[in-house]
Amino acid sequence: MTLLRQEIGRVIIGQKYLVDRLIVGLLANGHVLLEGVPGLAKTLSIRTLAQAIQAHFQRIQFTPDLLPADIIGTLIYNPQKAEFFTKRGPIFANIILADEINRAPAKVQSALLEAMQERQVTIGDTTYPLPEPFLVLATENPIDQEGTYPLPEAQVDRFMLKIKIDYPSQEEELKILNTMASTKPDYTINSVVSPQEILRSRKLIDSIYIDNKIKDYIIDIVFTTRDPMRFKLNLANMIQFGASPRATIALTLASKAWAFFHGRAFVTPQDVKNIAMDVLRHRVIISYEAEAEGLTSENIVQKILDTVPVP
């Protein structure tokens, strides 16, 4: 995985936080949502990751006029044979780039629900399995950007990680200028990892040891998003909905992948803390009262991480 990170780093400059979490999502078999203003290399990062893996890659540009059939496929009538045949959509690939996913209305976003959760697609009365590995990497602009739609909660919850990308530092931006300020910037990437290696790595991640105390710690964190008073946190009025059991599973798998990524065969409490914000920021739905006080879901999650006792 170090080789994969180095290869991506040849094109993506100064986004170590982003690259590390993209690889964690790949290892943990979890979909990833990237949020940031235009121009921060969200799409380029995902395209570069796909090129570094010898896998089938498809890019879907989400627009307001997109239809569900444009993603999953449809039945087409053949008048010569007087029968229908299935035309598969771009969802049948290993890595899907759902570019600007919040520019399409909810009915289109919902077309991804079955694919993301069950790794299958139903067209007509037939269900088709999706190839392995299968990963949706989506980008979105912040919700206050013009022409965007809020993602449905059921859709957002299916993303293991939500990564927020910020502007690079001045030194990093100078490197970007020196590397990319060309009429033909070099985006050439070598394929350094095969899909079979990814699947083998996932088996190793399943064998990563996680102590019962750390399992309890993960459950304490998730339960505190639903009932903050269990640790005397006066946040009940600030949280409309806490994290679901899917968050518990996602946080466990992501912590294991983070430990594996850093060369360890066991999970530490710090692994959980390092990845918890990316797992929970989109799953904690804040109340209107919290919005009125200028609080964000990140503020709430950080208070919980600071308060829940570390084993």
N, C-alpha and C positions, 0 to 999 in steps of 0.2 A: 504493500500500500504506500510505502515511502516513495517508490518509483512512480506510482500514479500521481502522488502529490507533486513531485518534482516536475513531471511532464506537464501537468496543468499549469504549474507556476511559471513555465516558459512563456505562456500567453497571458495568464491572469496575474497581474501585479498588485501586491498590497491588499489582497483579500483572503488572507490566511484563515480568518474566522469562517468565511463563506466556504472555502474549499474543504476545510476539515469537516464541516457539517454535511456537505454534499456527500463526502465519502462515507461518513457515519450512516447517513440515510441509505446509501447503496448497500453497505454491509448489513444493516439491520432490517433490510427489506421493507423500508418505510418511505412513503412519498414525502416530497419536500416542497414547501411553498416559500418563494422568495419575494420579499417586499422591499421596494426602494424606488426612488424617483428615477425617471428615464436617464440613461447614460452611465449607469454604474456597473455595466458589464454583466447584468443578470443573465440575459440570453446567451451571451458569449461564453459565460462560465459553464452553463449546461451543455452547450454545443461542444465545448472543449472536452468536458468530462466524457461525453458520448464518443467523441473521436478517439479518446485514449483507451476506450474499451472496444474490443472487437465485437460489437453488438449492432443489431438493427435499430436505427434511430429514425424517429419521425417528428417533424415539427408541425404543430397545429396552431395557426394564428387565430385567436379568438376575436370575433367581431360581432357587432350587434345583430347582423343578419345571418349568423351561422345557425345551422339546424342540427339536431341530434344525429340525424342520419349522416351528416358530413363527418362525424367523428367515429361512430361505431359501424356504419355501413347500413345497407338496406336490401330489400328484395326487389329485383328488377324482372319485369315480365319479358319473356322471349316469345314473340308471336309466331316464329317459325316452328318452335317445338311446343308451343301452347303450354308453357310451364314457367314457373318463377325460378330464378337462380340468385344466389347470395353474392352481393358485391361487398367485400370486406372493406372497412374504413381504415384510416391511418392508425387507429388504436392498436392494431395488431403489429406491435413492435416491442423491442426490449425496453427502450428508453423513449418516453414521450415528453416532448417539450410543449407544454400548454402555455403558449406565450400570451401574456396580458390576459389571463384567465378571467379577470373581473370586467372585461369589456363585452362579455356575452351575457345575455339574460339567464335567469335561474334554470329555465327548462333545458338549456344547452349544458350548463354546468352539471345538472343532475344526470345527464347522460353518462357521466363518468363514475357515478356512485357504485354501480355493480362491478365495473371494471376495477376500481380501486380497492374495494373490500374483498370481493370473491375471486378476483383475477379471472373473470370470465365475462362474456358478452352474450346477450340474448338478442337474436335477430329473427323476427317472426316467431315461430314456435320451436326454434332450434337454439341450443346453448353451445357456444364455442369457447374452449379454454384459450387463454392468452399465453404467449410464449414466456418461458422462464429464462433469465430473470425479467420481471416486468416492473417498471418504475415510472411514476408520473412526477416530473419536475416542473412545477408551474411558477410563472412570474406574475406579479401584479403590481400596479402602481398604487400609491396610497389612495385611500377611499375618497379623499377630498379632491382628487384630480378630476377634471371635467370628463364626462362620458364614461364613468365607471359604475358598476352595479355591486352592491354588497354580496359577498358569497354566502350561500345558505349555511346555517350552522352544521347540518348533516354533512355537507361537503367539506367544510373546514376541519371537522373532527377527524376526517379520514387522512389528513396529512399528519404524519408522525412529527415533523419538525416545521416550524415557521421561522424563517431566518430574516431578520431585518438588516438591511445593508446601509451603511453610512458612507459619507464621502471619504476618499483616501486622504492621507496626510500630505503635506506639501512636498516632502521628499518622495513619497510614492507617486504623486502626480507628476513630478519631474521625470521619474523613470518611465511612466506611461507615455509622457510626451516624447522622450527619446526613442522609445520602442515603437510606438504606434502612429506618430505624426508623419505618415507617409501616404501617398496616393494608393499604394498597394502594400498595406501592412502584412507581415508574415504571420499567418494563423496556422502554419503547418504543425500538426501534432502526430506523433507516432503512437500506434496502438501498443500498449504495454501490458494490458490485462485482458484475459479472455473471459467470456461469461461463465465458463466452467470453473475458473479460479474464483470468481465471485461466489458461486454456489458452494464451493469447497470452504471458502472463508466463513460463509454463513453457518455451516455445520460446526466449525471451530467456535464460533461465537455462542452457539447453543450450549457448548460445553464449558464456557467461562463460569467460574465459581462465583456465586453471590450468596453471602451469608444471610441467615435468617434475620439478623439485626438490621441489615441493610434493606431487606425486603420490608421489614416493619417501618423503616425510615421512609421508604418510597410511599408506602400506604399512608403514613402519617401526613406526608406532604400533600398527597392528593385529597385525603379526607379533610384536611384543613381548608382547602379551597371551597368545600361544601359547608363546613361547620367551623368557622374561625374561632369560636369561643372555646373549643376544646383545648386550645393553648392560650386562652385569655386574650385573643386578638379581637379588638373591637372593629371588625370589618364586615359584619353581617349585612349592614345596610349598603355596603359598597359592592357586594357581589350578587348579581342576579342569578347566575348559574355557575356552579363549580365544574370541575373537570370530571369526565365520565370514566368508567372502568377501562375504556380504551386508552385513556391517558396513563393508567397504571401499567398496562402492558407496554405501551410505547416508551415510557420512562425506563422500565426495566431493560428492554431490548437496546435502547439507545445507550444506556449506561454500560451494558456489556460490550457494545460495539466501540464505545469510547475507550474502554479498558484495553480491548484487543488492538485498537488503532495505536495505542501507546505502549504496546508490547507486554501487557500484563495478562495473566490467566485468572485474575480475580478482580472484583469490583470494589472500589473504595467509596466512602461517602463523598469524597471530592469529585469523583466521576459523576455521581448523581447531581451534585450541585452545578458542575460545569455544563451539563446538558439540559438541566431542568427548565431553564427559562425558554429554550427553544421548543420544548415539548409542551409547555403549559401556557405560553403567552396568548395563544389563539383559542385556548379551551376555557379560559376564565372569562366569563361574560360579565362586564361591570354594569352597575346600575346607573340610572340617570343622576342619582345623587353623587356618585363618584365622578361622573363627567362634569357635573356642576362645580365640584371641588378641584377639577383639573387633574384627577388621578387617572392613570392608565392601568391596563391589566398587568403591565410589567412592574409598576409600583406595588401592586397587590402581591404578585408572585414573589418579588424581592423581599417584602416584609415577612411573608410566610417562610421563605428560605432562611431568613435571618433569625426567625423565632423558633422553628421546630428543632428540638434537641438533636444534635448529631451523635450517632452511636460511637 
